[in-house]
Amino acid sequence: MPDSPSSLPVIVSGIQPSGTLHLGNYLGAIRQNIALANDEAARSEAFLFIVDYHALTTLRDPEALRRYTMDVALDYLALGLDPDKASLFVQSDIPQLTELTWIFLCLTPSSQLEKGVSYKDKVAQGLTANGGLLTYPILQAADILAYTAPGRGLKVPVGADQKQNLEISRDTAGRFNQAYRPEDAPLFPLPDPHILDEVSVIPGLDGRKMSKSYDNTIGIFDEGKALKKKVMSILSDSTPLEAPKDPDADHTFALIRHFATDDERAEIAAAYRAGGYGYGHAKKALLGMIDRHFGEARERRRALAERPEHVRDILQAGAEAARARASEVMAEVRDAVGFLNA
Ligand code: TRP
């Protein structure tokens, strides 16, 4: 029975509440994540959550955390995530996760945690080496495995930078099964990473990779004057207006590429090569395309932002579905490890 809903994998994905999302995030991950969640959830089941427990490893500003969490919910809903199909919720509404994390930690060699690349990276960047940062991948394993459904796999859409964390999730599932379950009745499936296609690097305003840490981003929901100012400031070389230009060497064109129709893309590339078409023209064209692409999402976001209680209801409903699943899984886990009351 290849395609019955009861055999399809459950899709599970965590989203960082790390401030204003930008076009690099959108083109690199969010767009694919939403399409996948909507599509798979229609046939199977999807859990998408904003990882505020994880954010605490590096953020110690309660107001900012609340705002970022709400912003990500608004962004995803405005960009088209369908909450009637996929459960969207906030990680900290599922307290079972911290319990499962503890149980997993007791099975995890500390040497594996110390070798974590993202842990070492963050410490190298100057973040405090706190216990949360060290054990981050095990909370992530709990995040994924808590939504296990009997007889089904777990599919996890993530960027390529999450490969090691997913490896650790697989190891963790295996360790639990091995420690506590007979070989023919594993409790947890080994989660399956679904690495999102790497879109070519999205350049920021200064031509380097678009990134919050370079302060060179265009926000997904920037608009009007602020958006125009940013687009007009995209770095370009000093080839004069009349001269032919190479579209593939230009940062504005690198963005146009993602928002243009096939015809527009071909037409603009030809205009670059022909000469008489300046970078200012290209930037105006890009601006129009961004407005077109996000016009409806901006309207939806404005409408949602005026009804925060409605957004909270959506998150609550998502959390209820998630808790229901997680508590079934925890009953089995508690029984398996030997707690008196499962
Ligand atoms: N670590 C992931 C990231 O940085 C976020 C994350 C947390 C996650 N829990 C998850 C991703 C579970 C997928 C599944 O992007």
Residues whose N, C-alpha, C, O or C-beta is under 5 A from the ligand:
A	BS01	LIG	V12 S13 G14 I15 V51 Q140 D143 P157
